[in-house]
């Protein structure tokens, strides 16, 4: 899942009285990691294998150790990871997959690309994830899969969703693209159902310097199928860590292999992932303290007390969202809107026949939510500056 469009354009050359605060940068941390990245990159050059090579296999093994997954299959993006997971899990043409109406478009377009039919359901107003009660209302005789999305800083209600899926004989697949490091009961996101995915888009908690992704699963057959699909459906050779199954191209696959240079960067960044997650939590706590009781801020994310919480994004709900975003941009602070329009109202899903008002919680979130800068390179002074500008805006203070 990639980052959505910028809410308020690029940064001005000079912020008024303050340093610009980008929505995301990894310049400082990248500089610190450069010696290790360079070493891994030189290994790629020495190997002469730039795709689907030794660095990818090393990353798959390291991610398996970190997440506890029995199988990790590196691919070229989080979106392709979703498509391949759906296909490998047995999605047939016309099968219905229930997905939340509030998410990045890939959560639903992947279903279409895999040959299925997305069915939207409303979200929980606190977690922004698929509401189990809304899910129950959207099940039909054609529903075969449910795909919750873990957004921003917490897991979906996997206990309730899993129980509902079991009662109706549904397969749970997780869009856990944002959820690296999130766990519940010791189990990592993506491993509560048949499988899940990770995205390594640059802004993610573990980000590459381009597109990359992975499929997580404990099912060896599903893993082998994904591994073949990413490489043109070729089962007739050893594919990564997966043994050959036969000698022919048994499936119509695609070219979704991960680049080794991306794997080289991710291997280096994985060494500081837990420290980065801790730093994100500190910054989120800083925002929470400064914005507590702030007029105009309708909702802040819960900080602490949530099992497995990882802050990929610090998302607030605010009054006059677009005006606030413009105010911050005018003072050099970039923000993001997650997400500008709910999925059921996107033109690409018009044939499903939805109208405004069908999923009111998702629609309301699209008008009020704003993501503030949050990444390990952010400083406490920059958090102070962002919050001061929010206070000024709602107080009608100086421009």
BELCORPE-V972372 format. One line per field, one symbol per residue. burial: I if it has 9 or more other C-alpha atoms within 8 Angstrom, else O. Layout:
burial = ???
This chain:
burial = IOOIOIIIOOIIOOIOOIOIIIIOOIOOIOOOIOOOIOOIIOOIIOOOIIIIIIIIIIIIIIIIOOIIIIIIIIIIIIIIIIIIIIIIOOIOOOIIIIIIIIIIOOIIIIIIOIIIIIIIIIIIOOIIIIIIOIIOOIIOOOIIIIIIIIIIIIIIIOOOIIOIIIOOOIIIIIIIIIIIIIIIOOIIIIIIIIIIIIIIIIIIIIIIOOIIIIIIIIIIOIIIIIIIIIIIIIIIIIIOOOOIOOOOIOIOIIOIIIIIIIIIIIIIIOOOIOOIIOIIIOIIIIIIOOIOOOOOIIOIIOIOOOOIIIIIIIIIIIOOIOOIIIIIIIIIIIIIIIIOOIIIIIOOIIOOOOOOOOIIIIIOIIOIIIIIIIIIIIOOOIIIIIIOIIIIIIOOOOO
